[in-house]
Amino acid sequence: MPAFVSLFKDLDVTLVIDGTSKSLGKLKNIVKAKALSAKRVINTDGYTGIEPSDIEDMFTPGEYLKLYNTAFGTGIKVDDLNGKDRIIARISRATGEEFTKHGKPAEELLRMRDRGRFFSSLNAGTLTKWENLCAAINKTLSA
């Protein structure tokens, strides 16, 4: 992402990044060099209540596990997760292996979107998180 931003610094973009992003330091340098406004970099930490967080933490653990379990054909329950940190770290501890295949649950989210059933099951807190994140993105576009 930092390479993309530095190559196309004249683009009108806003970045939404995970608090665990390995690119945080590089992005800070791009902002420092004034190639991108700090107002145009949005970190998920400010919307999830977890630091550091991932985009997956925008959902409740139960909601994310619906995506995860469908994508991987597993049956992990919220009670199987220990801790209050990132859902990805909690799943890794529950399965005994590092979770790196973020794309599979994301693909499942896209499939469920078409069927409409996942989004209608989201709780009010989750919807508020996403609404606030989208409002923050939109606010940067008028800046």
Backbone torsions as a table, in degrees:
resi	resn	phi	psi	omega
1	MET	NA	-46.0	179.1
2	PRO	-58.5	-38.2	179.2
3	ALA	-63.7	-42.4	178.3
4	PHE	-60.4	-47.2	-178.6
5	VAL	-62.7	-43.9	-177.6
6	SER	-69.5	-31.9	177.9
7	LEU	-72.2	-34.8	-174.8
8	PHE	-118.6	47.2	-173.3
9	LYS	-63.3	-16.8	179.0
10	ASP	-86.2	-2.6	177.8
11	LEU	-73.2	148.9	177.7
12	ASP	-91.9	86.3	-174.9
13	VAL	-125.6	153.5	169.8
14	THR	-123.6	133.3	-179.2
15	LEU	-103.5	133.3	170.4
16	VAL	-109.5	119.1	-175.9
17	ILE	-124.2	154.6	173.1
18	ASP	-74.4	149.1	175.0
19	GLY	-67.6	-14.1	179.8
20	THR	-99.0	5.2	-176.4
21	SER	-56.8	132.0	177.1
22	LYS	-71.5	-10.4	-177.8
23	SER	-93.1	1.0	-175.9
24	LEU	-53.9	-47.0	-179.7
25	GLY	-61.5	-43.8	179.2
26	LYS	-65.1	-40.3	178.6
27	LEU	-65.0	-38.8	177.3
28	LYS	-61.1	-38.0	178.2
29	ASN	-67.2	-36.9	178.4
30	ILE	-66.0	-41.3	177.4
31	VAL	-65.2	-42.4	179.4
32	LYS	-60.8	-37.2	179.5
33	ALA	-79.5	2.3	178.6
34	LYS	63.1	25.7	174.7
35	ALA	-83.4	-14.4	178.0
36	LEU	-153.1	135.4	179.0
37	SER	-72.2	139.4	177.2
38	ALA	-59.4	-27.7	178.6
39	LYS	-67.9	-16.2	-177.7
40	ARG	-96.9	6.4	176.8
41	VAL	-116.5	115.1	-178.1
42	ILE	-113.1	125.3	-178.8
43	ASN	-99.8	134.8	-179.3
44	THR	-61.2	-22.2	-179.2
45	ASP	-54.3	-34.5	-177.5
46	GLY	-74.5	-4.1	-175.1
47	TYR	-124.4	-13.5	-174.6
48	THR	-99.6	-23.6	-173.7
49	GLY	80.8	9.2	179.7
50	ILE	-126.9	134.7	175.7
51	GLU	-130.5	126.7	-11.0
52	PRO	-74.9	160.3	-178.5
53	SER	-129.0	167.6	174.2
54	ASP	-119.9	165.4	178.5
55	ILE	-59.0	-30.0	178.7
56	GLU	-60.9	-25.8	-179.2
57	ASP	-75.8	-1.8	173.9
58	MET	-70.5	-19.2	177.0
59	PHE	-98.9	157.3	171.4
60	THR	-68.0	159.1	177.2
61	PRO	-55.1	-41.9	179.9
62	GLY	-63.4	-40.5	178.8
63	GLU	-65.4	-44.4	-179.4
64	TYR	-66.9	-37.1	178.9
65	LEU	-63.5	-28.9	174.2
66	LYS	-59.6	-45.3	178.2
67	LEU	-66.1	-48.5	-177.7
68	TYR	-59.9	-51.6	-176.7
69	ASN	-63.5	-38.7	177.8
70	THR	-67.0	-42.9	-178.1
71	ALA	-65.9	-38.7	-174.4
72	PHE	-106.1	-1.6	179.8
73	GLY	66.3	35.9	-179.4
74	THR	-111.1	178.6	-179.1
75	GLY	-133.9	40.3	-179.8
76	ILE	-67.1	136.3	178.4
77	LYS	-109.4	159.0	178.3
78	VAL	-55.8	-37.3	179.5
79	ASP	-64.8	-18.2	178.3
80	ASP	-79.7	-11.6	-176.4
81	LEU	-94.2	133.5	176.9
82	ASN	-108.1	141.0	175.3
83	GLY	98.9	178.4	179.2
84	LYS	-125.9	12.5	-177.9
85	ASP	-85.4	-162.0	-177.2
86	ARG	-52.2	139.2	178.9
87	ILE	-60.4	-35.7	179.8
88	ILE	-63.0	-43.6	178.3
89	ALA	-65.8	-38.6	-179.6
90	ARG	-67.0	-39.9	176.3
91	ILE	-65.9	-41.1	178.8
92	SER	-58.9	-43.3	178.4
93	ARG	-65.9	-39.4	-177.9
94	ALA	-67.6	-35.1	-178.0
95	THR	-92.2	-16.5	-178.8
96	GLY	80.5	10.7	176.8
97	GLU	-143.9	151.3	-178.0
98	GLU	-66.2	130.7	179.1
99	PHE	-87.5	115.9	-177.3
100	THR	-125.4	-8.8	-174.6
101	LYS	-93.6	64.3	-177.8
102	HIS	-62.8	-26.2	-175.8
103	GLY	-67.7	-31.4	-177.0
104	LYS	-65.1	-49.3	175.9
105	PRO	-63.9	-33.1	177.8
106	ALA	-64.5	-40.1	176.1
107	GLU	-63.5	-39.3	178.4
108	GLU	-64.3	-38.3	176.6
109	LEU	-58.3	-42.5	178.6
110	LEU	-64.6	-40.6	177.8
111	ARG	-65.2	-42.8	-179.4
112	MET	-67.6	-30.6	178.1
113	ARG	-58.5	-42.4	-179.1
114	ASP	-65.8	-29.9	179.7
115	ARG	-89.8	-12.5	174.6
116	GLY	75.1	-11.2	-171.9
117	ARG	-76.2	-31.1	-178.0
118	PHE	-69.0	-48.6	-175.9
119	PHE	-65.3	-32.4	178.9
120	SER	-72.1	-13.8	-179.6
121	SER	-97.0	-1.7	-178.1
122	LEU	-70.6	140.0	-179.9
123	ASN	-79.0	167.0	-175.9
124	ALA	-61.1	-37.2	179.3
125	GLY	-62.9	-41.0	177.9
126	THR	-65.1	-46.2	179.7
127	LEU	-61.0	-38.2	178.3
128	THR	-65.2	-41.9	177.4
129	LYS	-57.5	-49.3	-178.5
130	TRP	-66.0	-38.8	177.6
131	GLU	-62.0	-43.9	179.7
132	ASN	-65.3	-40.4	178.1
133	LEU	-64.5	-45.6	179.0
134	CYS	-63.2	-38.4	177.6
135	ALA	-63.7	-39.8	178.6
136	ALA	-64.9	-40.4	177.2
137	ILE	-62.5	-49.3	-179.1
138	ASN	-60.4	-36.4	179.2
139	LYS	-62.9	-33.8	179.8
140	THR	-71.0	-25.7	-178.3
141	LEU	-73.0	-23.3	177.7
142	SER	-94.8	-2.5	-177.9
143	ALA	-80.8	NA	NA
